[in-house]
Amino acid sequence: MALVLEYLPLVVFFVVYQMVDIFAATWALMGLTIVQLVGLKLLKQPITTRHWIVLGAVLVFGGITVFLHDDWFVKIKVSIIYVLIAALLAGTLWIKKTSPLKSLFDADIKMPDSAWNRLTYAWIVTCLAIAAVNVYVAQYMSQDAWVNFKVFGIIGISLVLVVATGMYIYRHAEDMEGEQ
């Protein structure tokens, strides 16, 4: 059920966009992002910093979009979220001198600190790349192209990143086992 809640706002955004327009889809996205967090709370699932960042960005930029009747703001929201995630990862890595990914997974996955740091930099670069490509698509391509990129392109890139992360962890976790 939590997985359904995770993707529900995006799926409904896409469907409403196809049936009505970007502004109705933005209203749906804002409402369902709130429903998503309420649902996670009712299911006693964790509400992460990422959820709060997304909610804030959706409400602020979605609200500006519908108020000004200008789709640029909902389009740029995607880039702002990914830049914030990259900044959070980089800030934690540079200020606390530890990988935030290690903090999340160290109880289950043991790897050398250098491997965690490289993995964190890969996530930072990927988030910044997604943000940059989103700005390009939003600025220079049609609204339909942007919606398809937002719904399918970013999910595809994220899936590749998760698979690559799993393969990287598998390789380096074994290296760590060999050292013990």
N, C-alpha and C positions, 0 to 999 in steps of 0.2 A: 504494500500500500504506500509506503514511503517513497518507493521508486516512481509510482504513478504520480504522487504529489510533486515529485522533483521536476517532471517534464510536463505536467498538466498546463501550466501557464503558457509555455512555448507552443504546445500543440494547439491550444485554443486560440492563441494569437494568430497562428498560421491559418486555421480554419476560418476565423472571423475575418481576417484580411481577405481571404479568397472569396468569401460570401458578401462582404460589405465594403470596408475600406480600412486604411491604416489607422484612422482615428477611432473607429469602433474597436478595432483590434487592440489599440493602445488602452482603451477603457477596460477591455477584457483582461489584458495583461496586468493592469494595476489591481483590479479586483481579485484575480486568481492568485496573484503573488501574496496578497494578504491571506486569502483562503489557504494557500500552501503553508504558511507559517502557523496558522491556527490549527490546521490538520496535523502538522508535525508535533505541535504541542499536545494535542489530544491523543496522538499515538505514542506520546512519551518518547519521541525521537529527539535527538539533539538538534538545536538550532545554532548553527555555526556563525562565525564572523562573516563568512561568505554570504549566508542567507540575509544577514542584516544589511550588508553592502548592496546586495542586489535589490532588496526591498527599498532601501533609501533611494538608489538610483532610478528604479522603476517609478516610484512615486514622484520624485522631483522632476525627472526628465519627461516622464509620461504626462504629468500634470502640465508642464510647460507646453508640451506638444499639443494637448487638447485645448488648452487655454488660448494659445496663439494660433492654433490651427496650422502648425508648421511641423512637418514630419522630421525635420533635421534633428530635433532634440531627442526623439526616441531612437533615431539612427545612431547618434553619437554616444548614447548611453552605453552601448555595448563596448565601445572603446574605453570609456571612462572606467567601467567595471574592470576590464582586463588590465588597464594601467594601475588601478588601485591594488589589484591582486599582486601584480608584479612589484609594486612599491612595498606592499606588506611583506612579501617574501624577501626582497632585497634589504629592506630596513631591519628586519629581524636577523638576517644573516650578518649584516654589517655592524649593527649596534650590539646585539647580544652575542655575536661571534659564534652562533650556532645555527644550523639549518632548521628552519621551521618544519620542514618535512621530516627531519629526524625526530623532532619533538613529537610529531603526530604518530609516527610509526615505530619508534625505537623499542617500545615494549615488545613488539612482535617481530621486527626485522632488525638484525644486527649487521651493520656495514661500517667500514672505516669512515671517519669524518670527512676525508677528502672526497669519497664517493657521494656522500650526502650533499656536500657543497656543490659538486659538479651537477648533480641532479637538480638542485635548487636553481642553479644558473640556467639549466635547460628549460625549466618551467618559466623562469623570468623572461628569457628570450622568446619562448613560444607565446606567452601572454602579450608581450609587446608586439610581436609579429601579427597576432590576431587583431590587436587594436589598430595597427597601421593598415592592414588589409581592409578592415571594416571601414575606416575613414575613406580609403580609396574607393571601395565599392559604393559607399553611401554618396560620395561626392560625384563620381564619374559614371555610374551605371544607373539603370532604371530602378524604380522602386521595387518592381517584381524581382529583379536580380538581387537587390539588397535583402529582401525578405527571404528568398531562397538561400542566400549565403548565410544569413542569420540562423535559419532553421536547420539547414542541412550541412552547410560548409563548416560552421563552427562545431557542430556535433561530430562531424567526421574528423576534423583536426583534433578535437579533444579525445576521441576514441584512439586515434593513432598515438597521441601523447601518453595515454594511459597504458596502452599495450607496450610502447617503447619503454615506459617507466618500469613496468613489470619485468620486461626482459633485462633491463639494466640492473634492477634490484636482484633478480635471480643470479645474474653473473657475479655481482659484487658480494652478495650474501654468501655465496659459495666460497669466494676468495677469503672472506672473514673466517669461515669455518675451517678452511685449510690452515689458517694462521694459529688456530687454537690447539 
